[in-house]
Amino acid sequence: MKKESPFAFFTPYELYLKFLAEYFRDYLGGRTRLNSENLPQNFKKLSYQEDAVFTAQQMLKSYGGVFISDVVGLGKTYISALLALQLDGRCLIIAPPSLLDENSPGYWPRVFRDFCIPGHKCVSIGKLEEVIDQGVEFYKYVFIDESHRFKSDSTQRYEHLTRICQGKGVILVSATPYNNTLDDVYSQLKLFQPPRNSTIPGLRNLEAFFDRLRNRLKGLHRLDAAALALASGR
């Protein structure tokens, strides 16, 4: 009775566990097995990679995009290929020329070919205008490797990428999505989230949110300068 009563006493730790269980309900329960067909013969499935793929699927479904931002060496390309294997549409992969070179260890065409991903295409980040001219309507998902390169939304290349990503699921692959400023992340988010009508819980207006963050940082910089002047006796 004590356990079932709404008036039962719960410790703060028990309430914390209940909060986590409710918040991550979609991730803890009803998890389906990943499609493991057509995996490369010597591919070693790692639990953290499978967890990343499952989470990415949920993010894509909820928000239309996701960051895959593991540090260098944890297999972002393989996570991306395993994710693509779960998706039900054609994939466009945009990557730097060096990662489309067949001599590169992270060679995207080879990895996607080894995973037998149907209907995919790999293109260089320098050929976005050509991609648009050829038509992008038949792609459902866009994978962007080293997405931090698109940290400025004022370039023609960014404008082309925005057109390509419109209405598609966007997978941003980068070990360093935040390089120098908040706008690095903001520019990438805008590739799949409307800045004034976001679907991210509690952040409907991304533009206003990042404006507030910038103002706070400016205030911190002024405080740092004042503290330095005080410490130096100026």
N, C-alpha and C positions, 0 to 999 in steps of 0.2 A: 504493500500500500504506500509506503513511504517513497518508493522509487517511482510509482505511477502518479502520485498526487501532484497537482500543479503547485501546491504549496510546499513541496519538499525542499529541503535546504541543499543548495549546490555550492560547492567551493568555487572560488574564482578560477581555479585551474580547470575544473569540470566545465564551467561556462565557456572558457576559452576553447576547450576541445570541441564543445558543441558548436561554437561559432565556426571553427575551422571545418568541421564536418558539413555544416550547411553551406558554407561558402564554396567548398570544393566538391559539392555533391555530384555535379556532372562528371567530375574527373575520377571520383572514388567509386561510383556506382554505374552500372550499365555499360561498362567499357567493353567494346567489341574487340575481337582479335584483329590484328593487322593482317592485311593481305601479304602473305609471304611467298606467293608464287613467283617464279622467274627470278629469284634472287641469284646473284652470281655464285658460282660453285663454292668458292673459298671465302665467301662473305661471312664474317662473324657477327651475329646479332648481339648487340649490347643493350642492356636494359635501359640505360640513360638515353640512348638514341631512340628506342621505341617510345619511351615516355615523352621525349621531345616531339615525336611525330604525332602522338595522340593529342598532346596539348595544342600543337599547331593546327590540327584539324578543327579543334573546338574554337580556336581563335579565328580561323578563316570563316567558320560558320557564323560566328557571332558578330565579327567586326569587318569582315571582308579583306583582312590582311593580317600579317604576322611577321615579327622579326625572328630570324634564326641567328642568334648572336653568341654562340659558344666561342670560347677563345681558340686561337690557332692550334690546330692539331687534334681537335675533338671530332672531326669528321662532318663539318657542315654540308659538304657536297653530298656525302652519303646519306645524311639525314634528309636533305632535299630530295634526293632520288627516291628514298623510301617513302617520303611524303607524296611525291608525284605518283607513286605506284598505287596510292589509296584514292587518288582523285579521279573524277569521271569525265574529264575534258582534256582538250589538247593544251600542251604547255609550251610557252615561249620562254627561253632562257636567254637573259641578257648578261653578258660578262665581258670583262676586259680581254683584249686580244691575247694577252699572255696565258690566260686560262682557257683559251680555245685552241691553243697550240698542242698538237698531239704529243709533244715531248714534255709537257707540263704534268707534274704529279696530280694536279687537281683538274685535269682535262675533262670539262663538262660533257662533251659529246660521247667520250668513251664510257664515263660513269653511267649516263642515262641509257646508252646502248647496252651496257652490261646488265642493267636492271630491266631491260626490255620495255622501256617506257614508250607506248605507242603515240604516234602523231606529234612528237615534240620537235622543236627547232631551236638551234643555238645561234645567236647572232652577237656581233661585237657592239659594244656601247657606242662606237663611232658610226654605226650604220642604222641609227634609229629612223632617220628620215626615209631610208629605203624600205624599212619594215612597214612604215605607214603607207607608203606608195603601193606596196604589194598587198596590203589589207591585213587588218588585225582582228576582224570580227569573228573569225573562226577559232580564236584562242580563248580559253576560259580562265587560264591562270598564267601569271607572269612571275618568273623567278628572276630576281635582280641580284647578281653577285657583286660584292663590294659596293653595296648600296650607299655607303657613306660618301661616295664620289658625287652623289646628287644632293649635296648639302645646301646648294644655292638654288633657289627657285626662280632666279632672274635670268637664267641662261636659256638659250634656244634648245639645248639638249634636254634640259629639264622639261621644257614645254612639250617636246616630242614625247618624252617618257610619260608625261601626264595623259596625253592623248592615247597612248598605247594602253595604259593601265585602267582607263575609264571603264567602269562596269565589270571589271575582272577581279578575281582573287589575286592578291599581291603578296609575294613572299620575298621579304627583304633579307638578304644574306650578308652579314657583316660581323666581323669580330669587334669592330669599333664604330657602332652606330652614332655614338657621341664622341666627336673629335675635339672641337674647340668651343662651340657655343651651343646654346639651347636650340638655335635655329637649325642645327644639323639634324636633330631629331624631328623638329617640327616639319621641315621640308619633306622628310621621308614619310611621316605620318599622313601628310596631305595627299600622298599618292593613292591612299585607299580610304581616307576619312575626310568628309566635307568639313572645312575649318570652322564653319558656323552652325553645323548641324550634325555633330559627331554622334556616333552610337556608343561611344565609350562611357560606361556608367560614371556619372558625376562630372563629366567633362563635355557637356553638350557643345559649348563654345570654345573650341581649341584656340582660336585666335585671341580671345580675351584672356584665357588661361596663361598662354605664353607671354602675353603683354604684362600680366601681373608678375610673372617670374622674372622677366627682364628688369622690371622696376625694382624688385627686391634685390636683385644682384647689383644693380647700380647703387642702391643704398648701402649694401655691404662694402662695395669698393670705396665709397666715400668714407665709411667708418674706418676701413683699413688704412686709408691715406691719413686720416686724422690721428689714428693711433700711432702710426709711424712717425708723424710729425711731433707728437707729444713725447714719444720715447726718445727721439733724437734731440729734443730740447728746442725745436724750431718754433 
